Amino acid sequence: IVIEDDIKVSNKFLYFMNTALYKYQNNKLVAGISGYSFPININDPYFVRTGSCWGWATYKYIWLDFIKQRNSLDISSIKTEDKKLFNVYQNFYESMFIQNKKAQIQSWAIDFYLYYFLQHKYFLMSGKNLVSNTGFDGTGVHKKNGNFLTDNNPILKLKEIHFPAEIDELSSVRKKIIQLYKRGLGKANLISKIIHKLTSVINSQ
């Protein structure tokens, strides 16, 4: 179980993580467990192909295999028909992987994501969000104010755990995640375009 120094957790976080880890410990389809949940109004745990590194867990055999394969991972290994699924929206994660390879950013998480995606494994999300990432207040390493994955996504109370019946990503879940990314990244792209346009106008004067 991994918690970075900018992560706050629910008092039920450890209970949920341990319960889920034990439940799926013998299932090779499960790459990890996340105490974070996308703000998509789903209260029960659900499986996704796109996980999270904010308050998460995996199994020793998976992590050791990832470390062994990490340097050989390549974005070209993704089938053309699967790239849309991997990226979620536009070329978001593909671009992140390439930037990481060029040392323009630092992210082990994008490598890990590619690793388990290629193996067609799943991440279990908590449903009710059990973590809060405080690193987007402008003081963190990436010095970014706000993030559409954390904004309006408070820690919620967990009473009961109803695990999904099957290890699969439901199409209804995928649609909600796509809409979340589309709204968040679309807004960010619009702001970037406006700033670029204003900068160009100022520089031309």
N, CA and C atoms as a LAMMPS dump frame, in Angstrom:
ITEM: TIMESTEP
0
ITEM: NUMBER OF ATOMS
615
ITEM: BOX BOUNDS ff ff ff
-5.0000000000000000e+02 5.0000000000000000e+02
-5.0000000000000000e+02 5.0000000000000000e+02
-5.0000000000000000e+02 5.0000000000000000e+02
ITEM: ATOMS id mol type element x y z
1 1 1 N 0.857 -1.186 0
2 1 2 C 0 0 0
3 1 3 C 0.89 1.232 0
4 2 1 N 0.646 2.14 -0.936
5 2 2 C 1.516 3.305 -1.118
6 2 3 C 0.729 4.593 -0.904
7 3 1 N 1.238 5.449 -0.035
8 3 2 C 0.638 6.762 0.205
9 3 3 C 1.748 7.804 0.139
10 4 1 N 1.695 8.689 -0.815
11 4 2 C 2.704 9.742 -0.919
12 4 3 C 2.409 10.844 0.089
13 5 1 N 3.38 11.753 0.257
14 5 2 C 3.285 12.718 1.362
15 5 3 C 2.242 13.816 1.162
16 6 1 N 1.627 13.881 -0.023
17 6 2 C 0.578 14.887 -0.236
18 6 3 C -0.818 14.26 -0.259
19 7 1 N -0.919 13.038 0.265
20 7 2 C -2.202 12.326 0.26
21 7 3 C -2.788 12.253 1.667
22 8 1 N -4.025 12.712 1.798
23 8 2 C -4.778 12.538 3.038
24 8 3 C -5.757 11.383 2.82
25 9 1 N -5.99 10.594 3.859
26 9 2 C -6.847 9.423 3.69
27 9 3 C -7.988 9.392 4.701
28 10 1 N -9.031 8.667 4.333
29 10 2 C -10.181 8.431 5.209
30 10 3 C -9.781 7.495 6.343
31 11 1 N -10.52 7.533 7.446
32 11 2 C -10.24 6.601 8.54
33 11 3 C -10.62 5.161 8.174
34 12 1 N -11.3 4.989 7.03
35 12 2 C -11.652 3.656 6.535
36 12 3 C -10.747 3.224 5.37
37 13 1 N -9.78 4.055 5.028
38 13 2 C -8.893 3.767 3.887
39 13 3 C -8.181 2.432 4.034
40 14 1 N -7.494 2.23 5.154
41 14 2 C -6.723 1.01 5.349
42 14 3 C -7.633 -0.219 5.382
43 15 1 N -8.794 -0.084 5.987
44 15 2 C -9.753 -1.194 6.026
45 15 3 C -10.166 -1.594 4.611
46 16 1 N -10.491 -0.615 3.8
47 16 2 C -10.904 -0.911 2.425
48 16 3 C -9.766 -1.552 1.631
49 17 1 N -8.568 -0.987 1.743
50 17 2 C -7.431 -1.479 0.969
51 17 3 C -7.101 -2.927 1.343
52 18 1 N -7.037 -3.211 2.627
53 18 2 C -6.71 -4.573 3.07
54 18 3 C -7.794 -5.577 2.672
55 19 1 N -9.049 -5.166 2.82
56 19 2 C -10.159 -6.049 2.467
57 19 3 C -10.111 -6.413 0.977
58 20 1 N -9.887 -5.404 0.149
59 20 2 C -9.835 -5.623 -1.298
60 20 3 C -8.602 -6.43 -1.697
61 21 1 N -7.468 -6.125 -1.083
62 21 2 C -6.235 -6.867 -1.4
63 21 3 C -6.388 -8.354 -1.096
64 22 1 N -6.974 -8.658 0.039
65 22 2 C -7.191 -10.062 0.395
66 22 3 C -8.189 -10.733 -0.548
67 23 1 N -9.236 -10.008 -0.909
68 23 2 C -10.277 -10.582 -1.759
69 23 3 C -9.732 -10.999 -3.131
70 24 1 N -8.844 -10.175 -3.697
71 24 2 C -8.39 -10.416 -5.069
72 24 3 C -6.953 -10.934 -5.158
73 25 1 N -6.401 -11.384 -4.037
74 25 2 C -4.994 -11.77 -4.02
75 25 3 C -4.656 -12.931 -4.955
76 26 1 N -5.608 -13.743 -5.29
77 26 2 C -5.346 -14.882 -6.176
78 26 3 C -5.895 -14.683 -7.581
79 27 1 N -6.309 -13.474 -7.873
80 27 2 C -6.882 -13.205 -9.193
81 27 3 C -5.884 -12.422 -10.043
82 28 1 N -5.406 -13.025 -11.11
83 28 2 C -4.358 -12.436 -11.947
84 28 3 C -4.85 -11.265 -12.789
85 29 1 N -6.166 -11.042 -12.824
86 29 2 C -6.703 -9.932 -13.613
87 29 3 C -6.594 -8.592 -12.889
88 30 1 N -6.378 -8.635 -11.578
89 30 2 C -6.364 -7.41 -10.778
90 30 3 C -4.936 -6.908 -10.583
91 31 1 N -4.648 -5.747 -11.164
92 31 2 C -3.306 -5.16 -11.062
93 31 3 C -3.141 -4.363 -9.784
94 32 1 N -4.234 -3.807 -9.272
95 32 2 C -4.099 -2.984 -8.077
96 32 3 C -5.428 -2.514 -7.523
97 33 1 N -5.342 -1.872 -6.367
98 33 2 C -6.487 -1.336 -5.645
99 33 3 C -6.255 0.155 -5.434
100 34 1 N -7.306 0.944 -5.593
101 34 2 C -7.181 2.388 -5.403
102 34 3 C -8.161 2.896 -4.356
103 35 1 N -7.641 3.695 -3.421
104 35 2 C -8.51 4.352 -2.45
105 35 3 C -9.123 5.607 -3.043
106 36 1 N -8.564 6.033 -4.173
107 36 2 C -9.115 7.169 -4.915
108 36 3 C -10.232 6.674 -5.828
109 37 1 N -11.209 7.523 -6.074
110 37 2 C -12.26 7.201 -7.038
111 37 3 C -12.552 8.429 -7.88
112 38 1 N -12.762 8.219 -9.162
113 38 2 C -13.11 9.327 -10.054
114 38 3 C -14.404 9.996 -9.577
115 39 1 N -14.515 11.312 -9.711
116 39 2 C -15.761 12.002 -9.337
117 39 3 C -16.836 11.804 -10.398
118 40 1 N -17.386 10.6 -10.455
119 40 2 C -18.377 10.257 -11.479
120 40 3 C -19.664 9.708 -10.865
121 41 1 N -19.874 9.985 -9.595
122 41 2 C -21.122 9.608 -8.91
123 41 3 C -21.403 8.102 -8.929
124 42 1 N -20.391 7.322 -8.585
125 42 2 C -20.566 5.889 -8.384
126 42 3 C -20.115 5.578 -6.96
127 43 1 N -21.008 5.041 -6.147
128 43 2 C -20.721 4.847 -4.727
129 43 3 C -20.098 3.5 -4.375
130 44 1 N -20.296 2.499 -5.207
131 44 2 C -19.731 1.179 -4.933
132 44 3 C -18.437 0.971 -5.729
133 45 1 N -17.533 0.127 -5.239
134 45 2 C -16.29 -0.147 -5.961
135 45 3 C -16.556 -0.623 -7.393
136 46 1 N -15.676 -0.255 -8.306
137 46 2 C -15.829 -0.635 -9.711
138 46 3 C -14.447 -0.813 -10.336
139 47 1 N -14.39 -1.635 -11.369
140 47 2 C -13.127 -1.898 -12.052
141 47 3 C -12.959 -0.998 -13.271
142 48 1 N -11.699 -0.586 -13.497
143 48 2 C -11.367 0.222 -14.667
144 48 3 C -10.051 -0.26 -15.265
145 49 1 N -9.832 0.066 -16.53
146 49 2 C -8.544 -0.193 -17.159
147 49 3 C -7.564 0.926 -16.831
148 50 1 N -8.095 2.092 -16.442
149 50 2 C -7.279 3.26 -16.098
150 50 3 C -7.272 3.428 -14.588
151 51 1 N -6.161 3.187 -13.922
152 51 2 C -6.11 3.242 -12.464
153 51 3 C -5.723 4.606 -11.931
154 52 1 N -5.153 4.607 -10.755
155 52 2 C -4.728 5.847 -10.107
156 52 3 C -3.557 5.561 -9.175
157 53 1 N -2.69 6.547 -9.001
158 53 2 C -1.527 6.381 -8.115
159 53 3 C -1.676 7.204 -6.84
160 54 1 N -2.896 7.627 -6.525
161 54 2 C -3.129 8.446 -5.338
162 54 3 C -3.754 7.583 -4.237
163 55 1 N -2.915 6.988 -3.403
164 55 2 C -3.415 6.1 -2.363
165 55 3 C -3.817 4.783 -2.981
166 56 1 N -2.84 3.954 -3.29
167 56 2 C -3.084 2.746 -4.079
168 56 3 C -2.3 1.562 -3.518
169 57 1 N -2.548 0.392 -4.089
170 57 2 C -1.841 -0.806 -3.646
171 57 3 C -1.741 -1.799 -4.802
172 58 1 N -0.736 -2.65 -4.73
173 58 2 C -0.602 -3.733 -5.696
174 58 3 C 0.004 -4.933 -4.983
175 59 1 N 0.284 -5.978 -5.735
176 59 2 C 0.855 -7.193 -5.167
177 59 3 C 2.329 -7.305 -5.529
178 60 1 N 3.106 -7.934 -4.675
179 60 2 C 4.551 -8.027 -4.847
180 60 3 C 4.932 -8.612 -6.199
181 61 1 N 4.252 -9.682 -6.605
182 61 2 C 4.635 -10.347 -7.856
183 61 3 C 4.381 -9.441 -9.069
184 62 1 N 3.337 -8.605 -8.992
185 62 2 C 3.048 -7.67 -10.081
186 62 3 C 4.098 -6.569 -10.132
187 63 1 N 4.449 -6.018 -8.966
188 63 2 C 5.421 -4.922 -8.935
189 63 3 C 6.801 -5.389 -9.397
190 64 1 N 7.22 -6.562 -8.961
191 64 2 C 8.528 -7.076 -9.363
192 64 3 C 8.583 -7.344 -10.868
193 65 1 N 7.482 -7.837 -11.418
194 65 2 C 7.426 -8.081 -12.863
195 65 3 C 7.451 -6.763 -13.626
196 66 1 N 6.772 -5.749 -13.106
197 66 2 C 6.793 -4.423 -13.72
198 66 3 C 8.209 -3.853 -13.745
199 67 1 N 8.911 -3.924 -12.622
200 67 2 C 10.287 -3.418 -12.549
201 67 3 C 11.172 -4.132 -13.569
202 68 1 N 10.946 -5.418 -13.725
203 68 2 C 11.722 -6.217 -14.667
204 68 3 C 11.482 -5.768 -16.11
205 69 1 N 10.245 -5.4 -16.42
206 69 2 C 9.877 -5.064 -17.796
207 69 3 C 9.891 -3.566 -18.106
208 70 1 N 10.042 -2.738 -17.097
209 70 2 C 9.823 -1.294 -17.264
210 70 3 C 10.626 -0.678 -18.41
211 71 1 N 11.908 -0.982 -18.496
212 71 2 C 12.755 -0.347 -19.506
213 71 3 C 12.429 -0.773 -20.934
214 72 1 N 11.726 -1.877 -21.077
215 72 2 C 11.387 -2.361 -22.41
216 72 3 C 9.976 -1.971 -22.842
217 73 1 N 9.239 -1.287 -21.975
218 73 2 C 7.88 -0.887 -22.318
219 73 3 C 7.891 0.147 -23.448
220 74 1 N 6.983 -0.02 -24.39
221 74 2 C 6.931 0.887 -25.538
222 74 3 C 5.478 1.152 -25.916
223 75 1 N 5.17 2.403 -26.173
224 75 2 C 3.798 2.786 -26.503
225 75 3 C 3.334 2.128 -27.793
226 76 1 N 4.265 1.785 -28.663
227 76 2 C 3.909 1.156 -29.938
228 76 3 C 3.374 -0.256 -29.751
229 77 1 N 3.514 -0.795 -28.543
230 77 2 C 3.007 -2.137 -28.259
231 77 3 C 1.485 -2.171 -28.148
232 78 1 N 0.879 -0.994 -27.984
233 78 2 C -0.574 -0.929 -27.897
234 78 3 C -1.165 -1.074 -29.293
235 79 1 N -2.128 -1.948 -29.41
236 79 2 C -2.808 -2.114 -30.693
237 79 3 C -3.537 -0.822 -31.062
238 80 1 N -3.597 -0.536 -32.336
239 80 2 C -4.23 0.695 -32.81
240 80 3 C -5.645 0.849 -32.271
241 81 1 N -6.4 -0.237 -32.261
242 81 2 C -7.788 -0.179 -31.807
243 81 3 C -7.905 0.02 -30.293
244 82 1 N -6.794 -0.153 -29.56
245 82 2 C -6.809 0.007 -28.1
246 82 3 C -6.286 1.369 -27.634
247 83 1 N -5.72 2.15 -28.543
248 83 2 C -5.115 3.432 -28.133
249 83 3 C -6.144 4.406 -27.58
250 84 1 N -7.329 4.409 -28.138
251 84 2 C -8.381 5.298 -27.653
252 84 3 C -8.746 4.945 -26.216
253 85 1 N -8.796 3.655 -25.933
254 85 2 C -9.096 3.189 -24.583
255 85 3 C -7.977 3.576 -23.619
256 86 1 N -6.738 3.432 -24.049
257 86 2 C -5.589 3.764 -23.214
258 86 3 C -5.553 5.255 -22.89
259 87 1 N -5.8 6.09 -23.884
260 87 2 C -5.688 7.539 -23.71
261 87 3 C -6.861 8.153 -22.959
262 88 1 N -8.006 7.503 -22.986
263 88 2 C -9.262 7.999 -22.417
264 88 3 C -9.801 9.166 -23.237
265 89 1 N -8.972 10.212 -23.42
266 89 2 C -9.415 11.383 -24.19
267 89 3 C -8.235 11.919 -24.996
268 90 1 N -8.458 12.074 -26.298
269 90 2 C -7.425 12.524 -27.227
270 90 3 C -6.169 11.657 -27.065
271 91 1 N -4.981 12.271 -26.957
272 91 2 C -3.753 11.464 -26.807
273 91 3 C -3.099 11.724 -25.456
274 92 1 N -3.941 11.906 -24.423
275 92 2 C -3.483 12.339 -23.106
276 92 3 C -2.368 11.474 -22.517
277 93 1 N -2.614 10.174 -22.355
278 93 2 C -1.627 9.314 -21.697
279 93 3 C -0.485 8.916 -22.629
280 94 1 N -0.77 8.82 -23.907
281 94 2 C 0.285 8.53 -24.878
282 94 3 C 1.315 9.646 -24.863
283 95 1 N 0.848 10.886 -24.848
284 95 2 C 1.731 12.045 -24.792
285 95 3 C 2.527 12.061 -23.491
286 96 1 N 1.874 11.706 -22.388
287 96 2 C 2.552 11.67 -21.095
288 96 3 C 3.675 10.638 -21.086
289 97 1 N 3.407 9.461 -21.681
290 97 2 C 4.432 8.409 -21.734
291 97 3 C 5.649 8.871 -22.542
292 98 1 N 5.395 9.51 -23.685
293 98 2 C 6.483 9.992 -24.534
294 98 3 C 7.299 11.064 -23.816
295 99 1 N 6.618 11.983 -23.133
296 99 2 C 7.312 13.026 -22.371
297 99 3 C 8.173 12.425 -21.271
298 100 1 N 7.666 11.376 -20.65
299 100 2 C 8.418 10.72 -19.586
300 100 3 C 9.666 10.043 -20.144
301 101 1 N 9.525 9.427 -21.316
302 101 2 C 10.665 8.781 -21.964
303 101 3 C 11.753 9.795 -22.303
304 102 1 N 11.348 11.004 -22.648
305 102 2 C 12.29 12.06 -23.007
306 102 3 C 12.787 12.829 -21.781
307 103 1 N 12.38 12.381 -20.585
308 103 2 C 12.759 13.017 -19.32
309 103 3 C 12.243 14.453 -19.218
310 104 1 N 11.153 14.743 -19.912
311 104 2 C 10.529 16.065 -19.813
312 104 3 C 9.627 16.143 -18.586
313 105 1 N 9.173 14.988 -18.116
314 105 2 C 8.444 14.879 -16.857
315 105 3 C 8.998 13.671 -16.11
316 106 1 N 8.619 13.529 -14.849
317 106 2 C 9.037 12.373 -14.054
318 106 3 C 7.796 11.65 -13.551
319 107 1 N 7.569 10.441 -14.065
320 107 2 C 6.383 9.696 -13.67
321 107 3 C 6.606 8.198 -13.806
322 108 1 N 6.644 7.499 -12.686
323 108 2 C 6.675 6.04 -12.731
324 108 3 C 5.276 5.519 -13.023
325 109 1 N 4.268 6.309 -12.656
326 109 2 C 2.88 5.861 -12.757
327 109 3 C 2.459 5.613 -14.2
328 110 1 N 2.928 6.442 -15.143
329 110 2 C 2.538 6.242 -16.538
330 110 3 C 3.157 4.95 -17.078
331 111 1 N 4.346 4.615 -16.616
332 111 2 C 4.968 3.35 -17.019
333 111 3 C 4.187 2.158 -16.453
334 112 1 N 3.798 2.277 -15.201
335 112 2 C 3.043 1.205 -14.556
336 112 3 C 1.693 1.022 -15.239
337 113 1 N 1.061 2.145 -15.592
338 113 2 C -0.224 2.085 -16.288
339 113 3 C -0.086 1.347 -17.622
340 114 1 N 0.937 1.691 -18.4
341 114 2 C 1.148 1.007 -19.679
342 114 3 C 1.403 -0.483 -19.459
343 115 1 N 2.166 -0.792 -18.421
344 115 2 C 2.487 -2.191 -18.11
345 115 3 C 1.227 -3.02 -17.895
346 116 1 N 0.343 -2.575 -16.995
347 116 2 C -0.824 -3.418 -16.701
348 116 3 C -1.9 -3.297 -17.778
349 117 1 N -1.906 -2.2 -18.533
350 117 2 C -2.855 -2.076 -19.637
351 117 3 C -2.536 -3.105 -20.718
352 118 1 N -1.247 -3.234 -21.045
353 118 2 C -0.835 -4.198 -22.061
354 118 3 C -1.157 -5.632 -21.654
355 119 1 N -1.205 -5.872 -20.341
356 119 2 C -1.531 -7.214 -19.85
357 119 3 C -3.039 -7.406 -19.608
358 120 1 N -3.785 -6.39 -19.995
359 120 2 C -5.245 -6.422 -19.86
360 120 3 C -5.668 -6.711 -18.411
361 121 1 N -5.026 -6.005 -17.491
362 121 2 C -5.398 -6.111 -16.082
363 121 3 C -6.24 -4.901 -15.684
364 122 1 N -6.845 -4.996 -14.51
365 122 2 C -7.769 -3.963 -14.055
366 122 3 C -7.344 -3.376 -12.704
367 123 1 N -7.811 -2.157 -12.448
368 123 2 C -7.663 -1.523 -11.145
369 123 3 C -9.046 -1.442 -10.504
370 124 1 N -9.118 -1.743 -9.224
371 124 2 C -10.365 -1.575 -8.487
372 124 3 C -10.38 -0.188 -7.852
373 125 1 N -11.36 0.613 -8.207
374 125 2 C -11.53 1.94 -7.614
375 125 3 C -12.514 1.837 -6.453
376 126 1 N -12.345 2.659 -5.45
377 126 2 C -13.098 2.51 -4.2
378 126 3 C -14.577 2.865 -4.292
379 127 1 N -14.986 3.563 -5.348
380 127 2 C -16.382 4.008 -5.425
381 127 3 C -16.551 5.295 -4.639
382 128 1 N -16.716 5.194 -3.358
383 128 2 C -16.683 6.388 -2.511
384 128 3 C -15.226 6.796 -2.329
385 129 1 N -14.913 8.029 -2.683
386 129 2 C -13.532 8.498 -2.639
387 129 3 C -12.992 8.513 -1.21
388 130 1 N -11.828 7.865 -1.002
389 130 2 C -11.258 7.749 0.343
390 130 3 C -9.949 8.501 0.503
391 131 1 N -9.551 9.253 -0.528
392 131 2 C -8.3 10.013 -0.439
393 131 3 C -8.477 11.425 -0.979
394 132 1 N -7.581 12.289 -0.544
395 132 2 C -7.545 13.656 -1.052
396 132 3 C -6.101 14.003 -1.379
397 133 1 N -5.848 14.4 -2.609
398 133 2 C -4.508 14.792 -3.032
399 133 3 C -4.365 16.297 -2.838
400 134 1 N -3.534 16.7 -1.881
401 134 2 C -3.361 18.122 -1.57
402 134 3 C -2.224 18.74 -2.378
403 135 1 N -1.616 17.961 -3.278
404 135 2 C -0.457 18.438 -4.029
405 135 3 C -0.773 19.36 -5.179
406 136 1 N -2.048 19.654 -5.384
407 136 2 C -2.421 20.537 -6.488
408 136 3 C -2.821 21.93 -5.996
409 137 1 N -2.255 22.329 -4.874
410 137 2 C -2.538 23.665 -4.344
411 137 3 C -1.469 24.669 -4.759
412 138 1 N -0.569 24.245 -5.661
413 138 2 C 0.477 25.136 -6.137
414 138 3 C 1.792 24.987 -5.398
415 139 1 N 1.811 24.17 -4.322
416 139 2 C 3.036 24.01 -3.531
417 139 3 C 3.764 22.719 -3.836
418 140 1 N 3.12 21.819 -4.578
419 140 2 C 3.71 20.512 -4.865
420 140 3 C 4.807 20.576 -5.909
421 141 1 N 5.41 19.418 -6.165
422 141 2 C 6.505 19.327 -7.127
423 141 3 C 6.101 19.867 -8.494
424 142 1 N 4.885 19.552 -8.92
425 142 2 C 4.441 19.983 -10.24
426 142 3 C 3.833 21.385 -10.233
427 143 1 N 3.672 21.957 -9.019
428 143 2 C 3.244 23.35 -8.847
429 143 3 C 2.018 23.704 -9.686
430 144 1 N 1.02 22.871 -9.64
431 144 2 C -0.19 23.099 -10.422
432 144 3 C -1.35 23.417 -9.499
433 145 1 N -2.097 24.473 -9.849
434 145 2 C -3.263 24.847 -9.048
435 145 3 C -4.515 24.181 -9.601
436 146 1 N -5.049 23.236 -8.853
437 146 2 C -6.272 22.568 -9.255
438 146 3 C -6.043 21.433 -10.241
439 147 1 N -6.967 20.484 -10.237
440 147 2 C -6.92 19.359 -11.158
441 147 3 C -8.329 18.794 -11.261
442 148 1 N -8.799 18.548 -12.473
443 148 2 C -10.187 18.113 -12.655
444 148 3 C -10.462 16.753 -12.025
445 149 1 N -9.408 15.993 -11.724
446 149 2 C -9.586 14.688 -11.09
447 149 3 C -9.725 14.791 -9.575
448 150 1 N -9.338 15.945 -9.026
449 150 2 C -9.412 16.125 -7.574
450 150 3 C -10.399 17.215 -7.152
451 151 1 N -10.666 18.168 -8.038
452 151 2 C -11.602 19.25 -7.703
453 151 3 C -12.995 18.687 -7.431
454 152 1 N -13.642 19.208 -6.4
455 152 2 C -15.004 18.768 -6.04
456 152 3 C -15.09 17.26 -5.846
457 153 1 N -14.045 16.695 -5.246
458 153 2 C -14.006 15.255 -5.022
459 153 3 C -13.528 14.974 -3.592
460 154 1 N -14.351 15.318 -2.604
461 154 2 C -13.942 15.186 -1.2
462 154 3 C -13.893 13.738 -0.727
463 155 1 N -13.258 13.537 0.415
464 155 2 C -13.269 12.22 1.063
465 155 3 C -14.68 11.948 1.587
466 156 1 N -15.18 10.747 1.318
467 156 2 C -16.54 10.38 1.717
468 156 3 C -16.529 9.274 2.776
469 157 1 N -17.628 9.144 3.482
470 157 2 C -17.734 8.116 4.52
471 157 3 C -18.042 6.757 3.892
472 158 1 N -17.321 5.748 4.349
473 158 2 C -17.522 4.384 3.861
474 158 3 C -18.2 3.56 4.952
475 159 1 N -19.351 2.981 4.634
476 159 2 C -20.077 2.157 5.598
477 159 3 C -19.98 0.677 5.248
478 160 1 N -20.382 0.341 4.045
479 160 2 C -20.336 -1.045 3.597
480 160 3 C -19.586 -1.132 2.271
481 161 1 N -19.019 -2.296 1.986
482 161 2 C -18.32 -2.508 0.726
483 161 3 C -19.07 -3.548 -0.092
484 162 1 N -19.533 -3.146 -1.266
485 162 2 C -20.205 -4.063 -2.179
486 162 3 C -19.331 -4.214 -3.419
487 163 1 N -18.542 -5.274 -3.441
488 163 2 C -17.618 -5.477 -4.555
489 163 3 C -18.377 -5.838 -5.832
490 164 1 N -17.849 -5.454 -6.992
491 164 2 C -18.522 -5.789 -8.261
492 164 3 C -18.578 -7.292 -8.488
493 165 1 N -19.614 -7.727 -9.198
494 165 2 C -19.817 -9.154 -9.426
495 165 3 C -18.776 -9.734 -10.378
496 166 1 N -18.307 -8.912 -11.338
497 166 2 C -17.347 -9.384 -12.321
498 166 3 C -16.149 -8.439 -12.401
499 167 1 N -15.024 -8.985 -12.814
500 167 2 C -13.828 -8.163 -13.023
501 167 3 C -13.828 -7.71 -14.47
502 168 1 N -14.39 -6.536 -14.678
503 168 2 C -14.531 -5.984 -16.013
504 168 3 C -14.869 -4.499 -15.877
505 169 1 N -14.576 -3.737 -16.904
506 169 2 C -14.955 -2.331 -16.884
507 169 3 C -16.281 -2.167 -17.613
508 170 1 N -17.289 -1.697 -16.903
509 170 2 C -18.604 -1.507 -17.5
510 170 3 C -18.574 -0.349 -18.489
511 171 1 N -19.329 -0.471 -19.563
512 171 2 C -19.365 0.595 -20.568
513 171 3 C -19.928 1.884 -19.978
514 172 1 N -20.849 1.762 -19.03
515 172 2 C -21.423 2.951 -18.391
516 172 3 C -20.374 3.703 -17.582
517 173 1 N -19.448 2.955 -16.965
518 173 2 C -18.355 3.564 -16.208
519 173 3 C -17.393 4.264 -17.154
520 174 1 N -17.038 3.595 -18.253
521 174 2 C -16.12 4.189 -19.228
522 174 3 C -16.676 5.491 -19.799
523 175 1 N -17.965 5.528 -20.091
524 175 2 C -18.587 6.738 -20.639
525 175 3 C -18.472 7.904 -19.661
526 176 1 N -18.684 7.625 -18.377
527 176 2 C -18.59 8.686 -17.37
528 176 3 C -17.158 9.194 -17.233
529 177 1 N -16.19 8.296 -17.308
530 177 2 C -14.788 8.691 -17.213
531 177 3 C -14.383 9.536 -18.411
532 178 1 N -14.821 9.149 -19.595
533 178 2 C -14.52 9.922 -20.806
534 178 3 C -15.086 11.331 -20.693
535 179 1 N -16.323 11.441 -20.229
536 179 2 C -16.943 12.76 -20.073
537 179 3 C -16.186 13.616 -19.066
538 180 1 N -15.71 12.981 -17.995
539 180 2 C -14.927 13.694 -16.984
540 180 3 C -13.648 14.259 -17.591
541 181 1 N -12.921 13.436 -18.327
542 181 2 C -11.675 13.869 -18.969
543 181 3 C -11.95 14.919 -20.044
544 182 1 N -13.026 14.726 -20.79
545 182 2 C -13.362 15.66 -21.86
546 182 3 C -13.636 17.049 -21.309
547 183 1 N -14.388 17.098 -20.213
548 183 2 C -14.68 18.395 -19.593
549 183 3 C -13.419 19.023 -19.016
550 184 1 N -12.656 18.209 -18.269
551 184 2 C -11.468 18.731 -17.595
552 184 3 C -10.363 19.139 -18.542
553 185 1 N -10.026 18.269 -19.479
554 185 2 C -8.943 18.56 -20.415
555 185 3 C -9.368 19.568 -21.468
556 186 1 N -10.655 19.531 -21.852
557 186 2 C -11.154 20.505 -22.825
558 186 3 C -11.077 21.916 -22.274
559 187 1 N -11.42 22.077 -21.006
560 187 2 C -11.353 23.384 -20.358
561 187 3 C -9.906 23.852 -20.254
562 188 1 N -9.001 22.92 -19.9
563 188 2 C -7.581 23.267 -19.778
564 188 3 C -7.003 23.688 -21.124
565 189 1 N -7.397 22.985 -22.202
566 189 2 C -6.91 23.319 -23.542
567 189 3 C -7.41 24.677 -23.987
568 190 1 N -8.661 25 -23.642
569 190 2 C -9.233 26.301 -24.008
570 190 3 C -8.485 27.425 -23.313
571 191 1 N -8.202 27.25 -22.017
572 191 2 C -7.469 28.27 -21.265
573 191 3 C -6.07 28.463 -21.846
574 192 1 N -5.415 27.355 -22.211
575 192 2 C -4.072 27.426 -22.793
576 192 3 C -4.08 28.19 -24.11
577 193 1 N -5.123 27.935 -24.93
578 193 2 C -5.235 28.633 -26.212
579 193 3 C -5.436 30.126 -26.02
580 194 1 N -6.256 30.489 -25.033
581 194 2 C -6.508 31.905 -24.759
582 194 3 C -5.229 32.597 -24.3
583 195 1 N -4.493 31.945 -23.386
584 195 2 C -3.243 32.514 -22.886
585 195 3 C -2.233 32.656 -24.019
586 196 1 N -2.143 31.631 -24.878
587 196 2 C -1.214 31.678 -26.015
588 196 3 C -1.568 32.824 -26.955
589 197 1 N -2.871 33.006 -27.21
590 197 2 C -3.329 34.076 -28.103
591 197 3 C -3.009 35.441 -27.513
592 198 1 N -3.272 35.637 -26.22
593 198 2 C -2.988 36.904 -25.563
594 198 3 C -1.494 37.205 -25.554
595 199 1 N -0.695 36.164 -25.3
596 199 2 C 0.763 36.329 -25.295
597 199 3 C 1.266 36.742 -26.676
598 200 1 N 0.706 36.145 -27.724
599 200 2 C 1.105 36.469 -29.086
600 200 3 C 0.771 37.912 -29.432
601 201 1 N -0.421 38.357 -28.995
602 201 2 C -0.849 39.734 -29.256
603 201 3 C 0.057 40.72 -28.545
604 202 1 N 0.373 40.437 -27.273
605 202 2 C 1.234 41.326 -26.476
606 202 3 C 2.632 41.41 -27.095
607 203 1 N 3.173 40.273 -27.486
608 203 2 C 4.53 40.228 -28.058
609 203 3 C 4.629 40.906 -29.402
610 204 1 N 3.498 40.999 -30.115
611 204 2 C 3.515 41.615 -31.451
612 204 3 C 3.433 43.12 -31.385
613 205 1 N 3.127 43.665 -30.205
614 205 2 C 2.997 45.119 -30.074
615 205 3 C 4.337 45.786 -29.754
